[in-house]
Amino acid sequence: MLKSFVFAGGVTAALLLLPRPCEGQAAKSKDTDLSAAKAAMTHGVASMQAGDIVSAKRDFSDVVRLAPQVEPGHSALGSALLALGENESAVRELEIARKLAPDDYAAAINLGRAQAALGHYDDAVKSFAAALASAPATALSPDETLAYARALAATGQLQTAVELLQRSVDAASESAPLQDGLGTALAQQGKLDMALPHFERAVAIDPALAAAQLHAAATLLALDRAFEAIPYAEKAVAAIPDNFDARLQLGRALSAVHRDTEAIVQLHRAAELRRRSQTVDALYSLALALQASGDAAGSLPLFAEATSDTTTKTSFARGSALINYALARVLTGDAVGALPLYAQALAIGPDSATLREDFGAAYLQKADLDHAIEQFKAGLAIEPDNAHLHYDLGLAYKLKDNLADAVPEFERSAALDATLPDPAYTLGIIYMQQGRYPEAVASLKRATALRPENGDAWALLGGVLKDSGDATAATDALRHAIELQPDQPSLHIQLATLESQAGHKEEAAAERKAAADLSRAAMSHQRAEFALKSGRTLLEQNKLDDAVFQLTTAAHAEPSLAEPHRLLAEVYMRQGKAADAAVERQQAEALGSAKKP
């Protein structure tokens, strides 16, 4: 659809402004040029109105060549160039038009649009203001309003832009671009709740307006309403599938609702699109998004690219990038690769407790406890009351079997932040091992209150309460543990003991049976895993008869496994037993289908 463009007066006005005919031989030549200019102007206007901008540009270029001192020709050519996106050329022609006719509204408006498109916002504001000095702002078309508002916002006049857009929306409430523009300006002011209804209205008016779909998704994400953002982001991606921002917003929304597999697909597609532009900051932002979605491995090459450019970042930004790159390496188990990155970040600065904590964590993963302790202590020198650092330091001491130094650090961590579950849980274990049952019970109760889904903490609490003689509380704790970890035989055995002591013979028998069944299942699973691994190795060695024995053992030990049957089918095919292979293949397919949701 052709956007609205204005140009001076039209055919009649343009012809009236052409010079009057002169006398003599030179006059005849001028008359010929004027006649040709009139014809070109007439044809150009008709082409413009028919949407044939290329032909209009050609005709208006002839007008300017034949009658260079006539303003309407320059104004008309400028409008055609603007329509074709040739903004620099449009500015040149429209500036000539403005010099020839300073009061030409159309030339001033189109000049403002071309300047805004080039990012010359100060000039654009002056051009729009000059045009509107003799006309109300409501005379602007939606496209002109949006260009003027963009220039106002870019020059720090955001509230003026909002007021302009609001007046325009009041006058033309069914304009989807204007609704989207007003929403954008309000969002720039941080008024997300006020911006959202305008994006929603824009989408309702024109569902095909991808920008509004994208803006609605981004606003909902910023308002922590990720579920609602997803449909908007999906529609934006459907409309503009090769748009980086659309893919990124959809990936972020999916990640926020823990649809990680789908999120990673979108974020990787965004990464492919962004690589085409090679924008370092965008690559870094995308790497952070991938890391946040749980795909630390996928973020590694992007972090590598982003941190390889040492010229476009401030030292602070480069240090942050190195820290996040190092964290991604730690998350993928590569502490060795993370350590030099942390060292580079530390050399760049600034030093911080968070950097020291992450640096120490990398050493912990590498089992280099002395260097980990050194980093944690350095962090505590910066932030002495950092509960996380005290816990990390205590953990490093504990791993060195230095409980005398570990316990005070855990206790200090718990005192500094009573909401942290890890110090309470770890102290509960240590107190239990030291036979300090009252302290162990108190710590484990605090740990289960802070993290009720911790089955291990409930199990330990049940055991300590049982050993302390509090059978009722122990029974309750063990039942909580069994709900969270139903496949642990030891929990059923402990509960059976308590039920028996309480005289509940049937309940005790049921718990003992459950423990026995789980123990047999665990043994069968171990036997199946061992036999399956052996059978796989023997098959690779082409020891087919031995492989059949091991794979058959695995299938009998755990009948629900599909892989032994699949491998048996392969063995039988090698042995030329096609019928037996078909039976095993069918069994493998049946078991595989049964496990699918």
Stockholm file with secondary structure:
# STOCKHOLM 1.0

chainA/1-597         MLKSFVFAGGVTAALLLLPRPCEGQAAKSKDTDLSAAKAAMTHGVASMQAGDIVSAKRDFSDVVRLAPQVEPGHSALGSALLALGENESAVRELEIARKLAPDDYAAAINLGRAQAALGHYDDAVKSFAAALASAPATALSPDETLAYARALAATGQLQTAVELLQRSVDAASESAPLQDGLGTALAQQGKLDMALPHFERAVAIDPALAAAQLHAAATLLALDRAFEAIPYAEKAVAAIPDNFDARLQLGRALSAVHRDTEAIVQLHRAAELRRRSQTVDALYSLALALQASGDAAGSLPLFAEATSDTTTKTSFARGSALINYALARVLTGDAVGALPLYAQALAIGPDSATLREDFGAAYLQKADLDHAIEQFKAGLAIEPDNAHLHYDLGLAYKLKDNLADAVPEFERSAALDATLPDPAYTLGIIYMQQGRYPEAVASLKRATALRPENGDAWALLGGVLKDSGDATAATDALRHAIELQPDQPSLHIQLATLESQAGHKEEAAAERKAAADLSRAAMSHQRAEFALKSGRTLLEQNKLDDAVFQLTTAAHAEPSLAEPHRLLAEVYMRQGKAADAAVERQQAEALGSAKKP
#=GR chainA/1-597 SS CCCCCCCSSCHHHHHHHSCCCCSSHHHHHHHHHHHHHHHHHHHHHHHHHHTCHHHHHHHHHHHHHHCTTCHHHHHHHHHHHHHTTCHHHHHHHHHHHHHHCTTCHHHHHHHHHHHHHTTCHHHHHHHHHHHHTTSCGGGSCHHHHHHHHHHHHHTTCHHHHHHHHHHHHHHCTTCHHHHHHHHHHHHHTTCHHHHHHHHHHHHHHCTTCHHHHHHHHHHHHHTTCHHHHHHHHHHHHHHSTTCHHHHHHHHHHHHHTTCHHHHHHHHHHHHHHHHTTTCHHHHHHHHHHHHHTTCHHHHHHHHHHHHHCCSSSCHHHHHHHHHHHHHHHHHTTCHHHHHHHHHHHHHHSCCCHHHHHHHHHHHHHTTCHHHHHHHHHHHHHHCTTCHHHHHHHHHHHHHTTCHHHHHHHHHHHHHHCTTCHHHHHHHHHHHHHTTCHHHHHHHHHHHHHHCTTCHHHHHHHHHHHHHHTCHHHHHHHHHHHHHHCTTCHHHHHHHHHHHHHTTCHHHHHHHHHHHHHHHHHHHHHHHHHHHHHHHHHHHHTTCHHHHHHHHHHHHHHCTTCSHHHHHHHHHHHHTTCHHHHHHHHHHHHHHHHHHCC
#=GC SS_cons         CCCCCCCSSCHHHHHHHSCCCCSSHHHHHHHHHHHHHHHHHHHHHHHHHHTCHHHHHHHHHHHHHHCTTCHHHHHHHHHHHHHTTCHHHHHHHHHHHHHHCTTCHHHHHHHHHHHHHTTCHHHHHHHHHHHHTTSCGGGSCHHHHHHHHHHHHHTTCHHHHHHHHHHHHHHCTTCHHHHHHHHHHHHHTTCHHHHHHHHHHHHHHCTTCHHHHHHHHHHHHHTTCHHHHHHHHHHHHHHSTTCHHHHHHHHHHHHHTTCHHHHHHHHHHHHHHHHTTTCHHHHHHHHHHHHHTTCHHHHHHHHHHHHHCCSSSCHHHHHHHHHHHHHHHHHTTCHHHHHHHHHHHHHHSCCCHHHHHHHHHHHHHTTCHHHHHHHHHHHHHHCTTCHHHHHHHHHHHHHTTCHHHHHHHHHHHHHHCTTCHHHHHHHHHHHHHTTCHHHHHHHHHHHHHHCTTCHHHHHHHHHHHHHHTCHHHHHHHHHHHHHHCTTCHHHHHHHHHHHHHTTCHHHHHHHHHHHHHHHHHHHHHHHHHHHHHHHHHHHHTTCHHHHHHHHHHHHHHCTTCSHHHHHHHHHHHHTTCHHHHHHHHHHHHHHHHHHCC
//
